[in-house]
Each structure stands twice: as structure tokens, then as C-alpha cells.
Amino acid sequence: MRLLDNGEFVEDLHRTLRSAERRVLVQVMTFDGDASGLTVADLLVDAAQRGVEVRLLVDCFALRYVSDRKATDPEVQAEAAETKAMFARLRAAGVPVTFTQPFGPVLFFGLSRNHKKLYVVDDHAYVGGINISDHNFAWRDFMIRTDDPAIVEALAQDFARTERGDRRSVSGAVLTNRRIEPAFTEIVRSASRSLVLASPYSLDVGIVKLLGQARAPVKTVITAQQNNYRWLRTVEPYIWRRLARSGVELHTYPDFFHARFLLADDDRLLVGSSNFSRHSFRCNQEVCLLITDTEFIAGFKARMLADTASLELAGSAHQSGAGAGWGQFVARFYFHVVIGAARLVAPLSPALARR
């Protein structure tokens, strides 16, 4: 098992795609037709032309958003057109391209995404948070490469289930969908020495409450200095204050990160596509890997915590009065109303697009 940062992952993925002999299974939420995406697409086409079985799963998000902007935005329309042309070229080369989780009428299923990121190439696999695009390849993130036959086969089987539209959840070293939240909760509650939770997005009040109840004496949350979802920025001061009052240390990275992980007592590590939020657990389809190899975890910790620093709770983080009240209202409305409604709708959404 190996930890790969963005640059290492891209280099390793390119190399293994060039040498693939039997199968290539790729599932991502986004696959943009930019320089990074077109390079990977060319490698997939080359593999298919060599007789390798190549299959691709992409969430419908990739058809509506390019470079995290609406495809109708004039600044990305050319890239959006190139993205659609790229998928057409892949299909023409014999690569089955399946789109997951359609948005439905009036975006009714918009908050229910297939958020998985996994890659299987012959007898090894990658799990983590990296999609295929220039910006995803540039953000601070990581993938775990594994050659463990049982894990690789479990990921390949999950890919096949998703491709069939089967939402079944699985547990074990590989955890998917509804099995992730119970595992996450158990890890948090049973930690006796330390907890480190990293997520690039604002935590919801449910997770904040869970962390506050955790008995581990040392608790750390690594969060972004500024959320890239503007409307969630209003809740951050409220969330940060609640975490601080619960004895949680707030840390951040010096640059924008997309990495997420839960580390407990230096002997359990949960990684994968999940943002570790109630929204992610209850509305999305996700895949995670539970690692208990303490030697690997020690190396992971040394690399991933090397340059974190305390998050200064200044300015907006100490806002009071109307601003604080508004942040609390938005945080609770999001958790109880928006996530609650999305959770009810999620089981009704089609797993696959009719394309």
C-alpha cells in the first residue's frame, strides 16, 4: 500500500495506463476535457485499442459543470464542448461510458451525487479524492494505491454494481454508501487517545456534536481557511466556535486542499471520497478504505500533518450579534432541512442516466 500525492498519482496513473494489459476501470465524479483530462482520455483510448477492457463511470455533474463552473458559463463553454466531444471519442473507441445520478426535473435530485473516485488497473487499485481535471490534479490531495487482491477485487465488484445501477452498500476494509457513517461514528466514539479529522468543506452541526461528545483527549479538525462554496462560508464562524468550545484544535494547510481522512489513535485510518458529513453519508454514493496497518499509518501521519498550522479564529470567526445568529440559522437550516429533504429524495433518484 502506498500514499501518493497529486503529482505522484498522476505520474503513476499515466505509467500504469500505458502498460495496462487486462482491465481499466475508472469511476470519478468529474472528468473535464482540459489538458489533464484529454491526456487521460487518450491513454484510455490507447489501452482500448490494445485490447484492454476499459470502462468508465462519471457522475452527471460532469455534464453540467466544468472546472467547477456551470457548463453554460461563457468562460467554460469551449471546455464544456470539448468535454462532451471527449466522451464521444471514448465511446467511438469502444469504451463504455456510463453516467450516474441524473439531476432529474428542475434539478430535483441535485444534492444526491455519486461522489466515488476509484481506479482499477489490472491487479492494483487507487482510492481517494482525486477526479480528472487540471484543478483536481493541482489541488493538495492524495490517493492510496493498493495491490491487496481482496481490496482490489472488492473495488472492482463495487464498480460493477454501480455500473448496473445497484446501490448496495458493502462493509469490510472497503466501505461504501450507507456503511460509511456507522464506521465513522464508531471510530470517533471509540478513540481513546487522539482524533484527527480532515475535510475541505464546512462540517455540519451533527458532526460537530459527535466530535464534542468524543472521549479522546486530543481532537483536531483540519479545515480550509475559506470554503470554496460561498454560501457555506456564513456558517464557518459558528461551526469553528462550537468546535473550539468542545476542546477541538483547528488546523489548516497553507494552500487549498481537497484531502479528507479520519485518523484515530494512530491505529485506524479512514480515507476515500467521503467529505465526512451527514450530507455525504446520507445523500451521496461514496467509497472509503479502512486501514489498520500501523506502519503505513505512521508514514501517512508524518506526511499529511507535516505542514499543518493552527487556524486563527480572528475576524469573522469571532463575529457576534446578527452575524453570529445568521450563521447559526444557516448551519441548522442546512443540517435539519436541506440535508433532511435530500436524504428523503436520494433513494428515489435514478442511479444511472438514460444515455
Buried (B, 14 or more C-beta within 10 A) or exposed (E): BBBBBBEBBBEBBEEBBEEBEEBBBBBBBBBBBBEBBBBBBBBBBBBBEEEBBBBBBBBBBBBBBBBBEEBEEEEBBEBBEBBBEBBEBBEEBEBEBBBBBBBBEEEEBBBBBBBBBBBBBBBBBBBBBBBBBBBBBBBBBBBBBBEBEEBBBBBBBBBEBBBEEEBEBBBEBBBBBBBBBEBBEEBBEEBEEBBBBBBBBBBBBBBBEBBBEBEBEEBBBBBBEEBEEEEBBBBBBBBBBBBBEBEBBBBBBEEBBBBBBBBBBBBBBBBBBBBBBBBBBBBBBBBBBBBEEEEBBEBBBEEBBEEBEEBEBEEBBEBEEEBBEBBBEBBBEBBEEBBBEBBEBBEEBBBBBEE
